[in-house]
Amino acid sequence: MGSAEERPATGSGRPTSRDVARIAGVSHTAVSFVFNGRADGNLSPATQERIRQAAAQLGYRPDPVARGLRRSRTAVIGLITDEIASSPFAGRLLRGAMDTAWADEHLVLTVDSGGDPAKEDAAVAELLDRRVDGIIYAAMSLRSVRVPEGLHRTHSVLANCLPEDDSLPAVIPAERAGGRTAARLLLEQGHRRVALVGGHDDIASAERLRGFRDALRAEGITVPRNWVVRTGAEISSGYEGAARLLDGTPPEVRPTGIFAYNDRVAAGVLHAATRLGIAVPGDLSVVGYDDQEHMAAHLAPPLTTVALPHRAMGEAAARLLLDSIATGRTPPATVRRLACPVISRASVGPAPIR
């Protein structure tokens, strides 16, 4: 048991700023200056340090609710997304946003809408009722979204999606540049007969294909129309697309490199190659996209892929939102595109000489 001088004066057991003042031998106002960021110019460095040491001794932390009320803020931001429970990438985006918010002394309150517009509107209303300082709206796959009702009533930023009405700032992957990167991985190894497998009629598929063609066009290479095989985004899609391109096709005229829409598609391509007796990367090189956790590194061979920057998107969206909250200014409704880095493994090798 500590002495009476060491114990908080309150009966609750939680130390207060007045306890800190008593231990440090200063006024209550002096303690408030230190923890409200007003100490410089009002208190000497030695006094500030004495107050901080007393706070550390008592385990004192300022009451975030009271501090938030004084500042007309709650130190909480909301994050609404469509697929927290089902997406393999949600954790990365959430972690990026939460770590950035925590470093700025904010908590993140998350809501999974399941993609239901009515639930999204209700979630925004609930977060506004709780007086969050701002809201991040995130999608787990790049798409154009209807802006939920109420987002324009607070500081708001979109992550991994674009507003249909161009009304809010957004942070998204640089998908076209990612497609160029994927093509260059094959071109740099001497591949000139390259194909693309998988994808949908969506923004990400279109942008990756545009970038892929950009890089090939710069080398004077045109992708044959039937070498862009849009079969979907699953393992079966990759198997089906690769089988169309490779099964029964003589080695001298079939693709030597395949860019897969994502890592699941790439897994299907690798499975088809194995079934057809085509060695990867000896006879065929494969590039994936996403760097899907628990998959890409464990395929045979381990997959070279272009990573989606989910954590970086969470960090950037949170930083943009927090800066807006701090300044009280709404950021312009611009789109920030983040680079998609290469994760080199073993599925890409030199083009076979025939």
N, C-alpha and C positions, 0 to 999 in steps of 0.2 A: 504494500500500500504506500502511495506517495504521501508526502506531507500536504497540509492544507494549502500551502503555497503552490504546489504542483498540480492540484486537482482543479477541474473547472468549477467555477462558482455556481453554475446552474445545476438544477436537480436532474436535468435530462441526460447528463453524462456527455453531451456533445459540447465541445469547447466553443466559446463565442469570441467575437472580436474584443469584448471587454475583458475576457480572461487573458487574451494576448497582451492587451494594454497594461494589465496589472503586472504580468510577469516581466514585460519589457521596461516597465517604469515610465510609460509615456501616456499621452492622452488617447482616448478612444478615437478622436479625430485623426491623430497621427496614424493609427492602424488603418483607418478608412482610406487615408491618402495612399498608403502602400498598396492596398489591394484594389484600389480603383484607378491605379495608374497615374496618380497626381502627386507622387512623392517628390519627383525631381523639381528642385526649385523651392520646395516647401520644407523638406527634411534633409539633414546631412546624410551622406552615404553611411556613416557609422550608425546613425539612428535607424536608418532603413534596414541595415543588416541585423541590428539587435531585435527589431520587430520580426524579421523573417526567422531568426533563430528561435524566438519565443513561439512563433506559430508552428515551427517544425517540432519543437519540444512537446507541444500540446496536441499535435496532430490536427491543427485547425485548418479548415478549408472554408473559403467564403461560401455563403448560401447562394447557389446559382439562381434559384427562383427569385429571391429578393433582389439580387443584382440585376437580373433580367427585367424585373418590373421597374427598377430605377431607370434602366436604359430603354424602356419600352421594347425590350426583346426578351426572348425566352431561351436563347442559346440552343435551340433545337431546329433542325431542318427536316423536312419530309422527303421521302424518296418513294415514288410510286412506280411500279414496274409491272409488266404483263406476265412474266414467267419466272419469278424467283424460285419457285418450287421445282420447276421442270428443266430449266436450262443448265447445262454444264458450265456455263460461263458466268452465271449470275454472281457467284461468290467473289470472282475477281473484281467485277465492277463495284459491288457493294463494299468490298474491303478497301478499294481505292478511295471511294467516297467517304467511308467511315473514318479511315485513318487521317485523311486530310481534314475532315471536320473536327476530329478529336484534337488534332494539333492546334486548331483554332478555338478550342474549348467549346465545341458544339457537339451535341449528340445527333444521331440520325434515327428517325422514326420511319420504318419501312412498312409498305402496304403492297400486297400482291393482288392485283385486280383480276388476274386470269384473262386479261384482254377484253373484259366486259365494259363497254362504254358507260353504262349506268353505274357500275361499281366504281369506275374511275371518277366520275363526277361526284359521287357520294364520298369517295376517299378524299378528294380535294376539299370538299366542304367540311369534312371532319377535321382535316389538318388545319384549315383556316380557323375553325372554331377553337382549336387548341393553340392558336396564335403562334404557329411555327414561324420562324424568321424568313423562310423561303422553301421552295419545292424543286426537286429534281424529278423530271419524268423520264424514265428510261425504258427502252425496248431491248429485248434480247436478240433481235435480228434487225438489221438495218431496213427501215421502211419509212414511208411517209405516213404521218399520223394526224388524226383529228386532235386538236388541242383540247384537253378536257376543260369543261366549264369551270371557271374560277381561277385558272392559272394566271390570268392577266391581272388578278387582284393582289398579287404578291410578287416578290422576286422569284423568277422561274427560269430554269435552264433545261434543255432537252439533252439526253445522252443516247447515242446510237440510234437516233431517229431524227426525221426532219418534219417540221410543222407544215401541214397542208397550206396554211395561210401565210407562211413566211413571217410569222409575228414574233417568234422568240428565238434567242440564240441557241445554237446546237453544237454539240461536240460529237463527231462521227469518225470512223476509220477512213483513211485515204485509200478507198477500195480500188480506184483506177490505177493509182501508183502501185498498189499491191499486185494487181494483175501484171503490170510491167515487170515488177520484181520477179514474179514467178517465171515469166517467159525468159528473162535474162539468165536465170539459174540454168535453164536448159541450153540457151544459146551459147553461154560461156563454156559449156562442155562440148560444143561442136554440133549440137542437134539442130537439124534444119527441117526434119519432118516431125512436126509436133501437132498435137490435138488437144482439145479441151473436152472434158467429160463432166456431166452433171450440171445442176443449177435449175432455177425456176425463171419465170417471167417476173423478176423483181429487180429492185435497185442494185443490190449487191451483185447479182449475176450479170446484169448489164454492164456495170462499171468494171468488174473484173475482166470481162470479155473485151471491153474497149481497151483497157490497159494492155492486155495480152496481145491484141492485134497491133497496138501502137508499137510495142517493142519489136515484133516480127516485121512490121512494115518498114521500120528503120533499117532493117537488114535486108530489105528487098524480098521478104518472104510473105506470101499470101496463104492464109489457112483455107484449105478446101472447105466448101460449105458442109459437106458430109462428115468433116472432122470436128465439127462443133456439135456434140451430142448432148442435148438437153434432156436428161432422164430423171432429174430430181436431186434430192440431197441425202439419201440414205445409202447404206452399204449395198443394198440390192441395186440401187441406181448406178453405182460405180461398176458393179459386176456386169450389168446389162450393157452399159455404154462401152466398156472395154471389150466385151465379147463381140459387139458389132464391128468394132475397129480391127480387132486382132484375129478373131477366129476364121481360119481358112484363108487368111491374107498372106501372101508370100513375104518373107522377111525383107526383101529388097524394096518393097513398096508400102509397107505398113509404117505407122508412126514409130519413131524411136524414143519419143518423149511425150508424156501426157501430163497436163495440168488439170488436177481434179478440183472441182468446185469447193469441196471441203475435205476434212480428214476422213469422214465416214465414207464419202465417195472414193477417196484414195484407197481405203481399206478394201473396198469392193474391186477396185482395179488390180490391187495386188493379189487378191484371191483369184481373179480371172486369169492373171498371168501365170500363177502357179498351176492352175488347172490345165492351161494350154502349154505348159512346159517352156515358158518364156522367162528367162532369168532377169531379175531386177537387182542391181542396175546394169548387169552385163549386156542384156539385149534391149532393155526398156528402162528408161528413167521416169520416175513419178514424183511430182510435186503436189503436196496438199495445201490446205489453207485452213487456218484457225488455231493450230497447235492445241488440239483438244486434249485436255488433261486426262490421264489414265488411258490414252489411246495412242496418240501419235508416236510416243517414244517406245511403245511396246509392240508395234507391228513388226513383221518380218519381211524385209529389213526395216529398222527404225526409219520413220518418215521424215524427210526434209520437207519443211512446210513454211508458209508465211503466216505469222501469228497475228491474230486480231488483238489490238491493244485495249482489252477490256479494263484492266486495272487503271491504265493511264487515262481512259475515258472517264472513269469514276473520279479519279483525282482531279482532272481538268474541269469537269463539270462542277464539282464541289468548290474548287478554287474560284471559278468564275462566279458562282452563286455567292460565296462568302465575301468576295470583293464587292459585289453589288450591294450586299447587305451592309457592309462596313461603310461604304461611301454614300449609300442612299440613292445611287444613280442606277437606272436601268441600262444594262449593256445593250449595244446595238444588236439587232436581229441578224447576226452574221453566222456563218458556218465555219467552225474550226475543224480541220481534218488532221488526224494524227497518223503518223507513219506506222506501217505494219512491218515489223522486223522479221528477218529471215532466221529460222531455226534450222541449222544445217545438221543433218544426220547421215543416213547411209543409202537413201533410195535414189540418189542422183549420181551418175557417173558419166564418163566420156561416151560420146556417140559411137556405136559399133561401126567398124570399118567393113564395108561390103563392096 
